[in-house]
Amino acid sequence: MWELQQPSVRMVTRLLLLTSVLLSTCQVAESQALFTGVTLTLEPSNDVSQGTNVTVRCQAVVSSSGFLNRKYTIYKDNAEVHTESITTAEDLIYSLRMARVANTGKYKCKVNIQDKELSSNSEKLTVTGLQTPVLSVDKRVFSEGEEVTVWCKAPEESGNIVFYFYKDSKELYEEMVNANQVETRLRFNNAGDHRLHCDYRVILLPDSVPSTASNNVVVTVKELFITPVISVRPHGSMIIEGDILDISCSVSGNLQNSSRLKVYLNKGQNLLSTGQSKANHSIRALAEHSGEFQCTLEMGNVVKQVTENVTITELFSQPVLTMYPTEVFEKEKFTLTCRSTNYSSDRISASDVKYSIYKDNYTLTPGSFNGIYVVPGVVRNSSGIYSCKADARMISKYSAKLPVHAKVLVSKPELTAIGRVVVGKPFQVRCHSDRGSLPIEYTLWKKYSEVNSTTVQQPHHQAIFPITVQHYSDMQDYKCEARNNPKIDAVVSNKLNTTVIVPLSNPGLSVVPDLLEVTEGNEMYLICGVEGSPPVTFKWYRRGNNQPLFTITSIQSSESLQIKGLGNEHSGTYYCEAINYANMVRSQPVTVDVKMAMWKKGLIVACCLLVVAVLVLACVLRYNSKRGKRENAAELSVKPSSPKSDDSLTVSLTHSTMEVYNPPEVGVDAAVSVWSERPVDPGSDGESSVASNNEPDVEYTEVVHRQPVDPARVPLRKGTETVYSEVQNSPTGAPGDHYDYGSVEYADLNGDQPEVNQALLEVNHQDHHDLPVPVE
C-alpha cells in the first residue's frame, strides 16, 4: 500500500516545487514592471441618446515581463461604481447597456499595480432623452370624499426621480423615489369631472432633467346630497353687547348614513361645540365675539364646511387709562383718568358706566368711582402697572395696562478724571451721577464760565468732556452740574480733585564729593535730581554703554548712585535719565576723573626723593672714589742719603688724614700727582701703611709748622711723575731729626716745563701748609 502511494506523493511534491518556481517568476516579473499612466475612453462617443449601449474602457500603460495583478476602479461623479481585479494585460471594459439620462456624469478610472496607483483624466458622458411617463387609476367614477389609487410609471428610467401629479393642470402631489414608478392615493372632495396627468424629473446634481407630460385620465366625482347649515339668533345685523347670542350647526339632506356623520362648530381655532348631526352654542354677546363662525360636516372621508360672519355692536367702548402729567418724579402727585369714549345711547347713558382703578392688580378705587383718581405725592414709590375697569349692564371691560415709572431725581454728580492727568496735555473728565432717571443734562463749568454741556439719553452713554490744564492748581477751578427735572435746580458736584502729573524738568547730575576731591579708594555719589511729579524712575548711564548702571523708582525728586572703591576704571562721562508718567528727561553729562590717592602721591614723591638721594649719593661716592684712588696713588717717599735700616723713614699719606690737591693740568706732560704711587702689599688688606724695616707707625698731629724752603730737598721725577725722595738724616743730628712737611721745597726736575714747577710750588705753599706733622 505504501508503495502505491509513494509515486503520488512524489507527484504532489513536484507540483508544489513547480508552483513555487512559477510564483517566484511572477514576483520577479512584478518587480520589473514599468507603470507610466492610465487612459479612459467612452465608446461610441461622449454624447449619446437614450437606449445607446456605452462602453467605458480603462487602459493601464504598463511595461512588464510577466503577469501583473491589476486593480481597476471606475468612478462616476467621484462616487465608486465598479471595481475589478485582473491579471491579464487586457483593458477593463465597463458596459452601460441601454444608457439613460441617469448615466450622465463624469467618469474616471484608477489603477493600482504593485502598490503604485495612477488615475486617468475625467471624461463626461451626456445621455439625452427621457421616456414619456404613463398615468393610470384604479377607478374613474367615485363619490366625493372617496380615495382613488393612481400610478405614474417610467419603466426604462433609473436613478433618483421626482414624480408630480396634477388635477386640472394644478399640482396636487409630488414624491421622490429611487425607482422608475410611484403609487399614491388621492382624495377628491369637489363633485364633477377632473383631468389628471403626471410627469417626472431625473435628478442630476446640481441640475435635473424634466420629462414630457403623461397621458390624461378623466375621473368623475359624484356629489353626496347632504350639506351643513349654520344659523345665528337674534336675526339681523343689530346685535348689541349684552344680548344672548345663539349659534347652531346642523345637516341638511339624505341622512341614511347618519351614524357616519359628525358636525363641528368653531370660531377660528376655538372649537365651540360638536355633535352627531347638530351642534349649538349660546353666549352673552361681546364685541370681541364678532367674526366668522364655521360649521363643518364630516362623513368618512367627505368633509364639507359652511361659514357665517357675525357683527356685534359695543354697548360701551373699552376704557382708556391716561395720566397727567405724562412724566412724574418720585414724591410728585399725578392724576389718572379712566374713560369709555363710545356707548350705545339706545341702551345706556354715560352715567351708567362705572370705573375702577388698579395698581399691580390691587384696587385703588371702589366700583362707583367716576373715573378720575389723583395719586398723592406722599406715596414714596408710585411706580407700578396701572389699569382700570368699566362696568355697565353686567358687562365689564378692562383697559390696556399703563406702566408708570416715576422718575428718580438725579443725585449729586461726581467729576472724575479719566486716565492720567498731565499738565499741558489734553485729557478727559467724566461727570456722572449714581442715581437719576434719563435723560440727564450735564454741564461742565470752570469757575463761573460754562465750558461744555451734553445730554445723556441712553444708559451706556456717559458725559465726557475734554480739557487741558496749564498748572496743577487749575484742577480746582472745574466742577459740573446735573439736571433731569427742569422744575428744580441742578445739582452741583464737588471740585475736580485728582492727581496731576507735572512733567519732569531741570534734570541735573551732581557728584559728591567735589570733582576735584574724587580720589582712588574713596566712594562717590552720583546724585540725579529733577523737578516734577513722582513716582520717578532714575537711570544712570556711563557714556559708551547703552545699558543703565543702576535703575530705581522713587517718590523722591532725587536719588543717588553710590560707587565704592573708586579706581581709575571709574573715570569717564556720566549722565542720568528721569522718567515719570508724563515724559523723560536727560541730564547734562558730567566727566569724572578719579585722581590718585594721596598716599600714592606721597609714596611717589618719597620714591622720587629717594631716587634723587641715591643718585646724589652715588655721584658723591663716585666722585670721592675717584679722588680716593688719586689720593691713594699719590705717596710721598722720603729716604736718607746714607740709608740705614734704623733711621730710614717712609711716609704714607692717607685720605683720612690729609687732603691732596689735584692741580689743574698745565700741559700734556704735566705731572699727575705730587706723590709717588707705592705698591700695595697684598697682605695688607688694601689699607695704606708706612713700610719700613721694623719701623713704628707714624702718627700725624694737627700741628703745622711752616719752615723755610730747603733747596736741598726737591722732588724727584720718575718719567713724567713727580715723586718725593726720602730725606736722609745726617748722623750728626742735622735737620733730619724732626721733619716739617710744610717746608719741603720743589726743584724743577724738568727744565723744559717751568710752569709745572711753579704750579707745584704754589700748591705746596697754599695747600700743604696744613699737612700734619709726623711725630715719632
Secondary structure, DSSP 8 states (H G I E B T S, - for coil): -HHHHHHHHHHHHHHHHHHHHHHHHHHHHHHT-EEEEEEEEEES-SEEETT--EEEEEEEEEE-SS---EEEEEEETTEEEEEEEE-SS--EEEEETT--GGG-EEEEEEEEETTEEEE---EEEEEE-----EEEES-SEEETT-EEEEEEE-TT--SSEEEEEEETTEEEEEEEESSSEEEEEEE--S-EEEEEEEEEEEEETTEEEE------EEEEEE--SEEEEEEEES-SS-EETTSEEEEEEEEEE--TTGGGEEEEEEETTEEEEEESSEEEEEEE--GGG-EEEEEEEEETTEEEEEEEEE-EE-SB---EEEEESSS-BTT--EEEEEE---B-TTT--GGG-EEEEEETTEE-S-TTB-SEEEE-TT-S---EEEEEEEEETTEEEE---EEE--B------EEEEES-EETTS-EEEEEE-SS--S-EEEEEEETTEEEEEEEE-STT--EEEEE--SSGGGGGGEEEEEES-TTS--EE-------EE---EEEEEEEES-GGG-BTTS-EEEEEEEES-S-EEEEEEETT--S-SEEEEESSSEEEEEE-S--GGG-EEEEEEEE-SS-EEE---EEE--B--HHHHHHHHHHHHHHHHHHHHHHHHHHHHHHHHHHHH-BB----SS--TTT-------TTT---------STT--S-SSB-----GGGTT------SS----EEES-------BTT---EEETTEEEB------TT--TTSS--GGGB----S-TT-HHHHHHHHHHHHHHGGG--EEE-
